Amino acid sequence: MDTIEKYELALYEDLKGYLLEQGEVDEHMPECPDVEERWQAIGEAYLPDGIREFQAYPTASLGWMMYIGMAIARFWDEDWNLYKHIANLYALLRDKRGYDQLDEYVREGVLLLRGEAYDQTEQLVSACATRTHTLLMRQGFEPGTVDAMKGYVASLRQLYLMGMSVELHRLGYHMTRQNI
């Protein structure tokens, strides 16, 4: 296992543990191939914006990807036959209000959150982004290197998948053993 794989596994375990403590996921993380398969295209579309913002706003650059994962999971639940044909789902989300308000748009316009749920989701994503940033910085990747880029992309991937997992959990998809 190389350095990036070790980092991504450590990040997965850290975020999963935190989200379990918060009651936002089940022990067995959900699987949703339709949403998971969209990661590559979404990640590639997001990179120019995310990289540009990372220096000044690292937790926003990271956290926005968790919101995107939540939004794509919601799209999957609502009407995947409609959304699966949209080539650039990231642009669909970003272009509603612009990159800077992507978080607000997802919470209000996609997840339909208000009041306490809106604030709690903001705090949850912020905590996950902060944890991710801290763990990423502890890796000591030299800025501008291939490893730094791979670490950033691995971080985005895990946040996307965690966003998906949180939203599926909130929508009632629980990966628990059924006694039949």
NUKENU-171581 format. One record per residue: x, y, z of N, C-alpha, C in turn; residue in three letters. Coordinates in steps of 0.02 Angstrom, whole numbers. Each point is the difference from the previous one (the first is absolute). Last residue first. Layout:
     n.x     n.y     n.z    ca.x    ca.y    ca.z     c.x     c.y     c.z  rest
       X       Y       Z       X       Y       Z       X       Y       Z   Ala
...
END
This chain:
     n.x     n.y     n.z    ca.x    ca.y    ca.z     c.x     c.y     c.z  rest
   -1752    -617     435     -61     -19     -36     -20     -71      19   Ile
     163     220      74     -18     -68      22     -67     -19     -31   Asn
     203     181     -75     -71     -13       9     -11     -72      22   Gln
     211     194       9     -19     -68     -11     -75      -8      16   Arg
     100     236     -86      -1     -42      60     -26     -69     -17   Thr
      46     242    -109      32     -62     -19       5     -44      63   Met
    -169     210     -81      43     -27      53      25     -69     -20   His
    -135     231     -93      34     -59     -26      50     -23      52   Tyr
    -141     201      14     -28     -63      25      31     -63     -28   Gly
      52     244     -25     -58     -18     -41     -29     -67      20   Leu
     198      83     103     -55      46      16     -64     -16     -39   Arg
     195    -121     -52     -21     -17      69     -60      44      20   His
     104      48    -203     -38     -63      -5     -25     -21      68   Leu
     139     187      -5     -66      15     -29     -41     -64      -7   Glu
     222     -20      79     -41      38      47     -70      10     -28   Val
     159    -100    -141     -20     -45      54     -45      35      51   Ser
      96     127    -179     -48     -49     -25     -27     -43      57   Met
     175     141      53     -61      39     -12     -56     -45     -26   Gly
     210     -95      23     -30      11      66     -63      42      -7   Met
     126     -36    -194     -31     -63      22     -32       7      69   Leu
     119     185     -84     -56     -14     -45     -37     -62      24   Tyr
     200      51     108     -53      46      20     -63      -9     -43   Leu
     194    -123     -55     -29     -24      63     -57      46      23   Gln
     118      64    -193     -36     -63     -12     -33     -24      64   Arg
     143     188      11     -64      16     -32     -42     -63     -10   Leu
     216     -30      82     -41      34      49     -69      16     -29   Ser
     162     -86    -144     -22     -53      46     -46      29      54   Ala
     105     152    -144     -52     -37     -36     -27     -57      44   Val
     181     122      87     -59      43      -6     -58     -37     -34   Tyr
     208    -108       9     -30       4      67     -63      43       0   Gly
     126     -12    -198     -33     -64      13     -33      -1      69   Lys
     130     187     -56     -61      -2     -42     -38     -65      13   Met
     207      23     105     -47      49      28     -65      -1     -39   Ala
     176    -131     -82     -30     -29      60     -49      48      33   Asp
     122      76    -186     -48     -50     -21     -34     -31      61   Val
      93     245      37      26     -64     -23     -56     -46     -21   Thr
     -18     226     100      16       0     -71      27     -65     -27   Gly
      26      43     261     -47      33     -45      25      -1     -72   Pro
      64    -190     176      27      64     -22     -48      31     -50   Glu
     -66    -169     204      10       2     -73      26      70     -18   Phe
     -61     -98     225      62      32     -19      15       0     -75   Gly
    -186     -81     157      36     -46     -44      66      29     -22   Gln
    -166     117     132      46     -42      39      40     -48     -43   Arg
    -174     137     -92      60      40      16      51     -41      39   Met
    -209    -101     -48      37      12     -62      65      38      14   Leu
    -152     -31     178      33     -63     -18      42       8     -63   Leu
    -129     185      65      50     -14      51      39     -63     -18   Thr
    -185      54    -134      55      47     -11      57     -13      49   His
    -198    -123      29      35     -20     -61      60      44     -12   Thr
    -143      56     176      36     -62      16      42     -23     -60   Arg
    -142     182     -35      55      18      44      42     -60      19   Thr
    -196     -34    -124      50      34     -41      61      20      41   Ala
    -185     -94     113      32     -51     -43      55      32     -43   Cys
    -131     144     133      42     -43      43      36     -52     -42   Ala
    -155     136    -111      58      40      21      47     -42      43   Ser
    -205     -93     -61      45       3     -58      63      39      18   Val
    -167      -9     166      26     -67     -14      50       1     -58   Leu
    -117     199      54      50     -17      52      31     -68     -13   Gln
    -177      68    -141      58      44     -10      56     -17      49   Glu
    -203    -108      30      34     -27     -59      61      43     -15   Thr
    -140      72     172      35     -61      19      38     -30     -58   Gln
    -139     189     -40      60      18      40      40     -62      20   Asp
    -204     -34    -113      44      38     -44      66      14      36   Tyr
    -174     -94     124      29     -50     -45      50      32     -48   Ala
    -126     142     145      50     -39      36      35     -52     -45   Glu
    -134     166    -143       8       5      72      57     -41      28   Gly
     -74     -83    -236     -16      65      31      17      -3      74   Arg
      33    -145    -258       9       8      73     -17      71      21   Leu
       7    -137    -222     -60      33      27       2       7      76   Leu
     157     -90    -179     -17     -38      60     -62      27      34   Leu
      71     112    -196       1     -72     -16     -23     -40      60   Val
      12     242       9     -33     -17     -63      -4     -74     -17   Gly
     107      93     207     -67      28     -10     -36     -30     -60   Glu
     225     -71      54     -41      -6      61     -72      23     -12   Arg
     154      25    -178     -13     -70      14     -44      -8      61   Val
      69     218     -55     -46     -27     -49     -17     -73      14   Tyr
     164     105     132     -67      24      17     -52     -28     -49   Glu
     227     -49     -42     -22     -31      62     -71      20      18   Asp
     106     102    -186     -18     -69     -14     -26     -34      63   Leu
      84     234     -47     -62     -16      34     -23     -73     -12   Gln
     202      90     -98       2      24      69     -63     -17      40   Asp
      22     -52    -239      41     -41      44      -5      21      73   Tyr
    -210      56    -157      73      13      -2      36     -42      51   Gly
    -238     -10     -50      16      61      37      74      19      -3   Arg
     -94    -178    -137     -62      27      28      12      66      35   Lys
     173    -144     -97     -26      55     -40     -66      28      25   Asp
     116    -192     101      39      62       6     -34      58     -34   Arg
     -95    -220     -22      -4      26      69      34      68       6   Leu
      13    -109    -208     -71      11      15      -7      31      70   Leu
     212     -74     -67     -17      65     -29     -74      17      13   Ala
      73    -213      69      33      53      39     -19      69     -27   Tyr
     -70    -193    -116     -42      15      58      32      53      45   Leu
      24     -79    -257      40      36      49     -45      21      59   Asn
     -92    -138    -177      71     -15      -4      40      33      56   Ala
    -256     -92      -7      33      65       1      75     -12       5   Ile
    -164    -175      10      15      20     -69      34      68      -3   His
     -82    -103     203      55     -41     -26      20      20     -71   Lys
    -190      98     123      66      28      15      58     -41     -30   Tyr
    -234     -69     -26      10      67     -26      73      21       6   Leu
     -65    -205      90     -11      -4     -72       8      68     -33   Asn
       5     -23     237      63     -14     -33      -7      -6     -75   Trp
    -137     106     203     -16     -17     -69      64     -13     -40   Asp
     -18      19     253     -58      34     -28     -19     -24     -70   Glu
     196     -81     119     -61     -20      34     -62      30     -33   Asp
     213      62     -79      -9     -72     -12     -66     -23      30   Trp
      70     220      43     -23      -8     -69     -16     -73     -15   Phe
      98      44     205     -70      24      -1     -29      -7     -70   Arg
     227     -46      27     -39     -53      32     -74      19       1   Ala
     149     161     -77      -6     -54     -50     -40     -58      29   Ile
      49     182     144     -47      19     -53     -10     -57     -50   Ala
     161     -26     171     -67       0      28     -52      14     -54   Met
     226      18     -59     -18     -70      12     -70      -7      28   Gly
      87     216     -22     -14     -28     -66     -21     -73       7   Ile
      73     111     193     -66      23     -21     -20     -30     -68   Tyr
     216     -39      73     -47     -39      41     -72      20     -16   Met
     172     122    -101      -7     -67     -30     -46     -45      41   Met
      59     217      76     -49       4     -55     -10     -68     -31   Trp
     167      32     169     -68     -11      23     -52       2     -55   Gly
     235      50     -41     -11     -70      17     -74     -13      15   Leu
      65     220     -47      20     -40     -58     -12     -74      13   Ser
     -30     148     179     -54       6     -49      15     -43     -61   Ala
     165      12     163     -56     -40      24     -62       7     -45   Thr
     202     125     -53       7     -73      -5     -60     -39      24   Pro
      61     247     -86     -58     -29      35       1     -76      -2   Tyr
     179     136     -93     -31      49      43     -56     -30      43   Ala
     120    -143    -152      50      40      36     -32      47      50   Gln
    -138    -135    -151      31     -35      57      48      43      40   Phe
    -131      50    -211     -24      25      65      39     -29      59   Glu
      46     -66    -229       5      74       2     -18      26      70   Arg
     -31    -230     -44      71      17       6       9      76       7   Ile
    -218     -80     -42      24     -20      66      72      19      12   Gly
    -101      36    -214     -27      45      51      29     -16      69   Asp
      64    -142    -180      22      69     -12     -25      50      52   Pro
     -72    -235      20      70      16      14      21      72     -16   Leu
    -221    -116     -45       9      41      60      72      26       8   Tyr
     -66    -155    -174     -32      65     -12      12      49      57   Ala
      79    -222      22      36      34     -54     -29      69     -13   Glu
    -112    -139     156      66      21      24      39      39     -52   Gly
    -204     -97     -64     -11      56      45      66      27      27   Ile
       4    -194    -134     -19      58     -40     -10      62      44   Ala
      50    -203     113      54      18     -46     -17      63     -40   Gln
    -167     -99     148      56      35      33      52      25     -50   Trp
    -204    -139     -37       2      70     -24      59      38      28   Arg
     -57    -227      64      28       2     -68       5      71     -28   Glu
    -104     -43     212      72     -11       4      32       7     -69   Glu
    -235       6      17      30      62      25      76      -7       1   Val
    -121    -190     -65     -18      54     -45      34      66      20   Asp
      22    -197     140      42       3     -60     -16      57     -47   Pro
     -28     -43     260     -46      28     -51      41       9     -64   Cys
       8     -97     275      28      -7     -67     -52      25     -49   Glu
      53      43     282     -42     -18     -57      40      -6     -65   Pro
      97     -57     252     -11      58     -44     -41     -22     -61   Met
       8     -96     253      11     -23     -69     -18      57     -47   His
     -27      57     218      65     -34       0      18     -26     -69   Glu
    -163     205      -4      -1     -64      33      70     -31      -2   Asp
     -59     273       2       8     -59     -43      -8     -62      43   Val
     -25     213      99     -15      20     -70      10     -56     -51   Glu
      39      37     254     -62     -34     -20     -20      15     -72   Gly
     203      66     131     -53      50      -9     -67     -31     -19   Gln
     195    -135      23     -11      34      65     -57      49      -4   Glu
      69     -98    -201     -33     -50      43     -17      31      68   Leu
     129     127    -147     -70      -1     -21     -40     -52      39   Leu
     234      13      40     -33      62      21     -74      -1     -18   Tyr
     130    -180     -75      -5       0      73     -36      61      26   Gly
      49      -9    -230     -51     -49      17     -11      -1      76   Lys
     177     131     -81     -66      29     -15     -57     -47      18   Leu
     221     -81      30     -12      58      42     -69      29     -12   Asp
      74    -176    -138     -13     -24      68     -16      58      47   Glu
      62      53    -222     -63     -36       0     -17     -21      72   Tyr
     211      92     -33     -52      51      -4     -69     -32       2   Leu
     185    -143      -9      -2      34      65     -55      54       1   Ala
      39    -107    -205     -29     -47      48      -6      32      70   Leu
     111     121    -167     -71      -4     -15     -36     -47      48   Glu
     237      18      16     -34      62      20     -75      -5     -11   Tyr
     130    -176     -78       0       0      74     -36      62      26   Lys
      35     -12    -231     -50     -49      21      -6      -3      76   Glu
     169     135     -90     -66      29     -14     -55     -48      22   Ile
     225     -74      16     -14      54      47     -70      29      -9   Thr
      30    -251     -85      42      59      -4     -24      54      49   Asp
      -9    -279       2     -43      59       0      45      62       0   Met
END
